[in-house]
Amino acid sequence: MPASTSTITTSLPSKEPQTARLRTEKQTEQPPPLEVKEHDFFWTYTEEPHRTRRMAIIKAHPEVTKLCGPEPLTKYLVLLVISIQILCAYLLRDTPFLSWKFWATAYIVGATANQNLFLAIHEISHNLAFRTPWMNRALAIVANLPIGVPYSASFRPYHLTHHKSLGVDGLDTDLPTAFEAVFLDSLLGKAFFCTFQILFYAIRPIFIYAVPFTSIHFINIFIQLLFDTILVKLGSSHSLYYLILSSFLAGSLHPCAGHFIAEHYIFERQPTAAKDPLTNTPVPETFSYYGALNLLTYNVGLHNEHHDFPAVPWSRLPLLHEIAREFYADLPRHESWIGVIWQFVWDKEVGMTCRVKRKEGGRKVGAGAKGNGNGGGWTQEEIQA
């Protein structure tokens, strides 16, 4: 691929030809090779790498477990961003929807703010705002308000299952479906996906499996509809349009939206035997980004760190990185989320199928308000396992 479009830096060995597909080996024996088909994903026979690296990091730096636990600052940042969005929605109540002022505000301020709230809900889904689970559920519902449509209650079980079942076909709803792989794996298809990816992430899960509908879902829907009604009454329908447009643009061609693609899509063809030299696990499968946009997105760019230690809050992920620097320094990373979107669309070697998949493993995580306060279902034993 042209060097000018590459957004990943890596010290791993040179790439294999385009026809090579990532195939990892079992720890004890080589599995039979699979036939490589067009629109096929990268199938692996190993468990996801984060548990192995977490064990190695804890062995080398046992003090990292002290980084786990809630971040009190989160709730204040959520309330600040909510206030900004409600103020903008009210001020735009009489502004025409098709005006440049409406769209510019929605893109620059609204999309950035709502992406921030998406990732606040992501953080809260791990029980990292409060120690009490029900208070995290409540804050997630409040953070949901400027997004315009209720989704926080459903997001949590799907996202925690993504962690517990990374890459598992039929469980990890972050993976593109076979339909997407066939019909969107082209320049125009990828451009369409990037433009409307927020809709794919919202609709895709219901075609994979349904989560139990609980009282939290009803509360989420009721409070959201009540808020939307009050907003329209005190402002106008344009106030609600502003919030919904902000949410759409936040998951469209926006710089911060690059994280959706950057986190787990494979942009570099790795040798079959590529291994993390410290943990002997296959790489890559998750990619980090250490740029300035992390300031607006709860450090979600530190994604290897987050998957390694989902019970460590956003504010302490940089410290985790510093403590365990030798485990992260040589892993492939992205240098630009804007570059990620650009390369994803234009690079013929990168597409919807550039994701690692597994046939087995993982488990679903429940949707209720019950659970411990240790990172959304991670017990201390699991953290240190």
C-alpha positions in Angstrom: 0.0 0.0 0.0 1.3 3.5 -0.6 3.3 4.8 2.3 1.5 8.1 2.2 -1.8 6.5 3.3 -0.6 4.2 6.0 -1.7 5.1 9.5 0.0 2.3 11.4 3.6 2.3 12.8 5.0 -1.1 13.7 8.4 -2.7 14.3 7.1 -6.1 13.3 8.7 -8.0 10.3 7.7 -7.2 6.8 4.3 -8.0 5.5 3.3 -11.1 3.5 1.7 -10.7 0.1 -2.0 -9.6 -0.2 -3.1 -13.2 -0.7 -1.9 -14.1 2.8 -4.6 -14.2 5.4 -3.8 -14.0 9.1 -3.9 -17.5 10.5 -2.6 -18.1 14.0 -1.4 -21.3 15.5 -2.6 -23.4 18.4 -0.2 -23.5 21.4 0.4 -27.2 20.9 -0.4 -28.1 17.3 -0.9 -26.6 13.9 -4.6 -26.6 12.9 -5.5 -27.7 9.4 -5.4 -24.7 7.0 -8.6 -23.1 5.9 -9.4 -22.3 2.4 -9.1 -18.6 1.8 -12.2 -17.2 0.2 -13.1 -13.8 -1.1 -14.9 -11.7 1.6 -13.6 -14.0 4.3 -12.4 -12.8 7.7 -9.2 -13.6 9.5 -10.0 -16.8 11.4 -7.8 -17.6 14.5 -7.7 -20.7 16.7 -6.2 -19.0 19.8 -8.0 -17.2 22.7 -8.0 -13.4 22.5 -4.6 -11.9 23.4 -5.6 -9.5 26.2 -6.0 -12.0 29.0 -2.5 -13.4 28.3 -0.9 -10.0 28.2 -2.8 -8.9 31.4 -1.4 -11.9 33.3 2.1 -11.1 32.0 1.8 -7.4 33.0 0.5 -8.2 36.5 3.4 -10.7 37.0 5.9 -8.0 36.0 4.1 -5.0 37.6 1.7 -6.2 40.3 1.1 -2.6 41.3 -1.1 -2.0 38.2 -4.0 -3.7 40.0 -4.2 -0.7 42.2 -5.2 1.4 39.2 -8.6 -0.3 39.0 -11.7 1.4 40.3 -14.0 4.3 39.7 -13.0 7.8 38.5 -15.0 10.5 40.4 -14.3 13.1 37.8 -16.4 11.3 35.2 -19.7 12.4 36.5 -18.7 16.1 36.4 -17.5 15.9 32.8 -20.7 14.2 31.8 -22.8 17.0 33.4 -20.6 19.6 31.7 -21.1 18.1 28.3 -24.8 17.6 28.8 -25.1 21.3 29.7 -23.2 22.4 26.6 -25.5 20.3 24.4 -28.8 21.5 26.0 -27.6 25.1 25.7 -26.8 24.6 22.0 -30.1 22.9 21.4 -32.0 25.7 23.0 -30.1 28.4 21.2 -30.8 26.7 17.8 -34.5 26.4 18.4 -35.4 29.0 15.8 -32.5 28.2 13.4 -33.5 26.6 10.1 -32.4 22.9 9.9 -30.8 23.3 6.5 -28.8 26.4 7.4 -25.0 26.3 7.6 -25.1 27.6 11.1 -27.2 24.6 12.2 -25.0 22.0 10.5 -21.7 23.6 11.5 -22.7 23.7 15.1 -24.0 20.2 15.0 -20.7 19.0 13.4 -18.1 21.0 15.3 -19.8 21.2 18.7 -22.6 18.7 18.7 -20.9 15.7 17.1 -17.8 16.1 19.3 -19.9 16.4 22.4 -22.1 13.4 21.6 -19.1 11.3 20.7 -17.8 12.3 24.1 -21.1 11.1 25.7 -21.0 7.9 23.7 -17.6 7.2 25.3 -18.8 8.3 28.7 -21.5 5.7 28.5 -18.8 3.2 27.4 -16.8 4.1 30.5 -19.8 3.9 32.7 -20.8 0.5 31.3 -17.7 -0.8 33.1 -18.9 0.6 36.4 -16.1 3.1 36.4 -18.0 6.3 37.5 -19.4 5.0 40.8 -18.8 1.9 43.0 -22.5 1.2 43.1 -23.8 -0.5 39.9 -27.2 1.1 40.0 -25.6 4.6 40.2 -23.6 3.8 37.1 -26.8 2.7 35.3 -28.5 5.9 36.3 -25.6 8.1 35.2 -25.5 6.3 31.8 -29.2 7.1 31.3 -28.5 10.8 32.2 -25.5 10.8 29.8 -27.8 9.4 27.1 -30.2 12.4 27.2 -28.4 14.7 24.6 -28.0 11.7 22.2 -31.8 11.9 21.6 -32.6 8.2 21.4 -32.4 5.7 24.2 -29.5 3.2 23.9 -27.4 3.2 27.1 -29.2 0.2 28.7 -28.8 -2.0 25.6 -25.2 -0.8 25.0 -23.9 -2.2 28.2 -24.5 -5.9 27.8 -23.5 -5.9 24.1 -20.3 -4.0 25.0 -19.3 -6.2 27.9 -20.0 -9.3 25.8 -17.6 -7.7 23.2 -14.9 -7.8 25.9 -15.7 -11.2 27.2 -16.1 -12.6 23.6 -13.7 -10.6 21.5 -13.9 -11.7 17.9 -16.3 -14.6 18.6 -18.6 -15.1 15.7 -22.2 -14.7 16.8 -21.4 -13.0 20.1 -19.2 -10.0 19.4 -21.5 -7.5 17.8 -18.6 -5.2 17.0 -17.8 -7.5 14.1 -19.2 -6.8 10.6 -21.8 -9.4 9.5 -21.3 -11.6 6.4 -23.8 -9.4 4.6 -21.7 -6.3 5.3 -18.6 -8.2 4.2 -20.1 -9.1 0.8 -22.0 -5.9 0.0 -19.8 -3.2 1.6 -16.3 -4.5 0.8 -15.6 -2.0 -2.0 -14.6 1.7 -2.2 -18.2 2.9 -2.4 -19.4 0.4 0.1 -16.7 1.4 2.6 -17.5 5.1 2.1 -21.2 4.3 2.7 -20.2 2.4 5.9 -18.1 5.2 7.2 -20.8 7.8 6.5 -23.5 5.7 8.2 -21.5 3.6 10.6 -23.5 4.8 13.7 -26.6 3.2 12.2 -24.7 -0.1 11.6 -23.5 -0.1 15.2 -27.1 0.6 16.4 -28.9 -1.9 14.2 -26.4 -4.7 13.8 -26.7 -6.2 17.3 -30.4 -7.0 17.0 -29.6 -9.3 14.0 -27.0 -11.2 15.9 -28.7 -11.9 19.2 -31.2 -10.2 21.5 -30.5 -9.1 25.1 -33.1 -9.6 27.8 -35.4 -6.6 28.1 -35.2 -5.5 31.7 -36.5 -2.7 33.9 -33.4 -0.6 33.0 -34.5 -0.6 29.4 -37.9 0.7 30.2 -36.5 3.4 32.5 -34.0 4.4 29.8 -36.8 4.7 27.2 -39.2 6.5 29.5 -36.7 9.1 30.7 -35.4 9.7 27.2 -38.9 10.3 25.8 -39.7 12.5 28.7 -36.6 14.6 28.1 -37.2 14.8 24.4 -40.8 16.0 25.0 -39.7 18.7 27.5 -37.0 19.9 25.1 -39.5 20.3 22.3 -41.9 22.1 24.6 -39.4 24.5 26.0 -37.4 24.9 22.8 -38.7 23.5 19.5 -38.6 20.5 17.3 -35.3 21.9 15.9 -33.7 21.5 19.3 -34.4 17.8 19.2 -33.3 17.7 15.5 -30.0 19.2 16.6 -29.3 16.5 19.2 -30.2 13.7 16.8 -28.1 15.2 14.0 -25.2 15.6 16.4 -25.4 11.9 17.2 -25.5 10.9 13.5 -22.5 13.1 12.7 -20.6 11.8 15.7 -20.7 8.4 14.1 -20.1 9.5 10.5 -17.2 11.3 8.8 -16.0 13.0 11.9 -12.4 12.9 13.2 -13.4 11.3 16.5 -15.4 8.6 14.7 -12.2 7.2 13.4 -11.8 5.3 16.7 -14.7 2.9 15.7 -12.5 1.6 12.8 -9.1 2.1 14.4 -9.8 -0.2 17.4 -9.9 -3.6 15.8 -9.6 -3.5 12.0 -6.3 -4.8 10.7 -4.6 -2.4 8.4 -1.3 -4.3 8.0 -0.8 -7.8 6.7 1.1 -9.6 9.4 3.3 -12.7 9.0 1.5 -15.9 10.1 4.0 -16.3 13.0 3.9 -12.7 14.2 3.9 -12.8 18.0 4.1 -10.3 20.9 7.7 -11.0 22.0 6.9 -10.5 25.7 3.7 -12.5 25.9 4.0 -14.9 22.9 0.5 -14.1 21.8 -0.6 -13.4 18.2 -0.6 -9.7 17.1 -2.3 -7.6 16.1 -6.0 -7.7 17.0 -6.5 -4.5 18.8 -4.8 -1.2 18.0 -4.1 1.9 20.1 -3.9 5.6 19.2 -2.0 8.0 21.5 -2.9 11.4 19.8 -4.5 14.5 21.0 -8.1 13.4 20.3 -7.9 11.2 23.4 -8.5 14.4 25.3 -12.0 14.6 23.9 -12.8 10.8 24.1 -12.0 9.5 27.5 -8.6 8.0 26.3 -10.4 5.4 24.2 -7.4 5.5 21.9 -5.5 3.5 24.5 -7.5 0.5 23.4 -5.0 -2.3 23.9 -4.6 -0.9 27.5 -8.4 -0.8 27.9 -8.9 -4.4 26.7 -6.0 -5.6 28.8 -7.5 -3.9 31.9 -11.2 -3.0 31.5 -11.4 -2.2 35.2 -8.9 0.7 34.9 -10.7 4.0 34.2 -9.9 6.4 31.4 -7.9 8.8 33.7 -5.4 6.0 34.7 -4.9 4.4 31.3 -1.9 6.6 30.5 -0.3 5.6 33.8 -0.9 1.9 33.0 0.8 2.5 29.7 3.8 4.1 31.4 4.1 1.4 34.0 3.9 -1.4 31.4 5.6 0.5 28.6 7.7 -2.5 27.5 4.5 -4.4 26.7 3.0 -1.7 24.5 6.0 0.1 22.9 6.4 -2.3 19.9 2.7 -3.0 19.3 1.3 -1.6 16.0 -0.6 1.6 16.5 -2.5 4.3 14.6 -1.1 7.8 14.3 -4.3 9.5 13.1 -8.0 8.8 13.3 -8.6 11.0 10.2 -6.0 8.9 8.4 -7.7 5.7 9.6 -11.0 6.7 7.8 -9.1 7.9 4.7 -7.1 4.7 4.4 -10.0 2.4 5.2 -12.0 3.9 2.3 -9.3 4.2 -0.3 -6.9 1.3 0.4 -7.9 -1.7 -1.6 -6.1 -4.0 0.9 -8.2 -2.8 3.8 -11.9 -3.6 4.1 -14.8 -4.9 6.0 -13.3 -8.4 6.3 -10.1 -7.2 8.0 -11.2 -8.4 11.4 -10.1 -11.4 13.5 -12.9 -13.9 14.1 -13.2 -17.0 16.3 -15.6 -19.9 16.1 -15.7 -20.6 19.8 -15.1 -19.0 23.2 -16.5 -16.1 25.2 -19.8 -15.7 26.8 -22.7 -13.2 27.0 -23.0 -10.7 29.8 -26.3 -9.8 31.4 -28.1 -6.5 31.1 -29.4 -5.9 34.6 -28.3 -3.4 37.2 -26.8 -6.1 39.4 -23.1 -6.9 39.4 -20.0 -5.8 41.2 -18.3 -2.5 40.9 -15.1 -3.9 39.5 -15.2 -3.0 35.9 -18.6 -4.2 34.8 -18.5 -7.9 35.7 -14.8 -8.4 36.1 -14.1 -9.8 39.5 -10.7 -9.2 41.3 -9.9 -12.9 40.6 -10.5 -12.4 36.9 -8.4 -9.2 36.8 -5.5 -11.1 38.3 -6.1 -14.4 36.6 
